[in-house]
Amino acid sequence: MELYSAPELSAYFDFVFVRGHRWQRVTHGYGIIVASRAQDPGLAAALGSLPGWRVVYRDRAGLVLQRQAGA
């Protein structure tokens, strides 16, 4: 963790804990996100309703999202 700046770590923890109004900013530059429901059900639920993303696979264990074209 010492390799990352304080703002980078803040963005990461905001994402993992779904904190603040800009928690999804770490998704910039990614086209696919995979989330585990077992490890983090709150994050998986939040990702499942994220605008600009489409759930392409979902089961009890987790979900896979793909960024929609133009998003």
BAROLUM-764493 format. One record per residue (C-alpha): residue number from 1; residue in three letters; x, y, z. Coordinates in Angstrom, 1 decimal. Example, Ala and Ser with C-alpha at 12.3 -4.5 7.8 and 13.67 -1.06 7.14 Angstrom:
<nodes>
<num=1; residuo=ALA; u=12.3; v=-4.5; w=7.8> $
<num=2; residuo=SER; u=13.7; v=-1.1; w=7.1> $
</nodes>
This chain:
<nodes>
<num=1; residuo=MET; u=0.0; v=0.0; w=0.0> $
<num=2; residuo=GLU; u=3.0; v=2.3; w=0.5> $
<num=3; residuo=LEU; u=3.3; v=2.5; w=-3.3> $
<num=4; residuo=TYR; u=0.1; v=4.5; w=-3.7> $
<num=5; residuo=SER; u=-0.7; v=8.1; w=-2.9> $
<num=6; residuo=ALA; u=-3.2; v=9.1; w=-0.2> $
<num=7; residuo=PRO; u=-5.8; v=10.1; w=-2.9> $
<num=8; residuo=GLU; u=-5.4; v=6.8; w=-4.7> $
<num=9; residuo=LEU; u=-5.9; v=4.9; w=-1.5> $
<num=10; residuo=SER; u=-8.8; v=7.0; w=-0.6> $
<num=11; residuo=ALA; u=-10.4; v=6.3; w=-3.9> $
<num=12; residuo=TYR; u=-9.8; v=2.5; w=-3.5> $
<num=13; residuo=PHE; u=-11.3; v=2.4; w=0.0> $
<num=14; residuo=ASP; u=-14.3; v=4.6; w=-1.1> $
<num=15; residuo=PHE; u=-14.9; v=2.0; w=-3.8> $
<num=16; residuo=VAL; u=-14.6; v=-1.1; w=-1.6> $
<num=17; residuo=PHE; u=-16.7; v=0.3; w=1.1> $
<num=18; residuo=VAL; u=-19.1; v=2.2; w=-1.2> $
<num=19; residuo=ARG; u=-18.5; v=5.5; w=0.6> $
<num=20; residuo=GLY; u=-19.2; v=9.0; w=-0.5> $
<num=21; residuo=HIS; u=-20.8; v=10.3; w=-3.7> $
<num=22; residuo=ARG; u=-17.8; v=9.5; w=-5.9> $
<num=23; residuo=TRP; u=-17.1; v=5.9; w=-4.8> $
<num=24; residuo=GLN; u=-17.2; v=4.6; w=-8.4> $
<num=25; residuo=ARG; u=-14.4; v=6.8; w=-9.7> $
<num=26; residuo=VAL; u=-11.9; v=3.9; w=-9.6> $
<num=27; residuo=THR; u=-13.9; v=2.2; w=-12.4> $
<num=28; residuo=HIS; u=-12.6; v=4.8; w=-14.9> $
<num=29; residuo=GLY; u=-10.5; v=3.1; w=-17.5> $
<num=30; residuo=TYR; u=-12.1; v=-0.3; w=-16.9> $
<num=31; residuo=GLY; u=-14.5; v=-2.1; w=-19.2> $
<num=32; residuo=ILE; u=-15.3; v=-5.1; w=-17.0> $
<num=33; residuo=ILE; u=-15.8; v=-5.5; w=-13.3> $
<num=34; residuo=VAL; u=-16.1; v=-8.8; w=-11.4> $
<num=35; residuo=ALA; u=-17.5; v=-8.7; w=-7.8> $
<num=36; residuo=SER; u=-18.0; v=-11.4; w=-5.2> $
<num=37; residuo=ARG; u=-21.2; v=-11.5; w=-3.3> $
<num=38; residuo=ALA; u=-19.6; v=-13.7; w=-0.7> $
<num=39; residuo=GLN; u=-16.7; v=-11.4; w=0.0> $
<num=40; residuo=ASP; u=-18.6; v=-8.1; w=-0.3> $
<num=41; residuo=PRO; u=-22.4; v=-8.2; w=-0.8> $
<num=42; residuo=GLY; u=-22.7; v=-4.4; w=-0.3> $
<num=43; residuo=LEU; u=-20.3; v=-3.6; w=-3.1> $
<num=44; residuo=ALA; u=-21.9; v=-6.3; w=-5.4> $
<num=45; residuo=ALA; u=-25.3; v=-4.8; w=-4.8> $
<num=46; residuo=ALA; u=-24.2; v=-1.2; w=-5.5> $
<num=47; residuo=LEU; u=-22.4; v=-2.3; w=-8.7> $
<num=48; residuo=GLY; u=-25.4; v=-4.1; w=-9.9> $
<num=49; residuo=SER; u=-27.3; v=-0.8; w=-10.1> $
<num=50; residuo=LEU; u=-24.4; v=1.4; w=-11.3> $
<num=51; residuo=PRO; u=-25.4; v=3.6; w=-14.3> $
<num=52; residuo=GLY; u=-23.5; v=3.0; w=-17.5> $
<num=53; residuo=TRP; u=-22.8; v=-0.6; w=-16.6> $
<num=54; residuo=ARG; u=-24.7; v=-3.8; w=-17.7> $
<num=55; residuo=VAL; u=-24.7; v=-7.0; w=-15.7> $
<num=56; residuo=VAL; u=-23.6; v=-9.7; w=-18.1> $
<num=57; residuo=TYR; u=-23.5; v=-12.6; w=-15.6> $
<num=58; residuo=ARG; u=-24.9; v=-13.1; w=-12.1> $
<num=59; residuo=ASP; u=-25.2; v=-16.0; w=-9.8> $
<num=60; residuo=ARG; u=-25.2; v=-16.6; w=-6.0> $
<num=61; residuo=ALA; u=-21.4; v=-16.1; w=-5.9> $
<num=62; residuo=GLY; u=-21.1; v=-12.8; w=-7.7> $
<num=63; residuo=LEU; u=-21.6; v=-10.8; w=-10.8> $
<num=64; residuo=VAL; u=-19.8; v=-9.6; w=-13.9> $
<num=65; residuo=LEU; u=-20.5; v=-6.1; w=-15.3> $
<num=66; residuo=GLN; u=-19.5; v=-4.6; w=-18.6> $
<num=67; residuo=ARG; u=-19.3; v=-0.9; w=-19.3> $
<num=68; residuo=GLN; u=-22.0; v=0.1; w=-21.8> $
<num=69; residuo=ALA; u=-20.9; v=1.7; w=-25.1> $
<num=70; residuo=GLY; u=-20.7; v=5.5; w=-24.7> $
<num=71; residuo=ALA; u=-20.7; v=5.4; w=-20.9> $
</nodes>
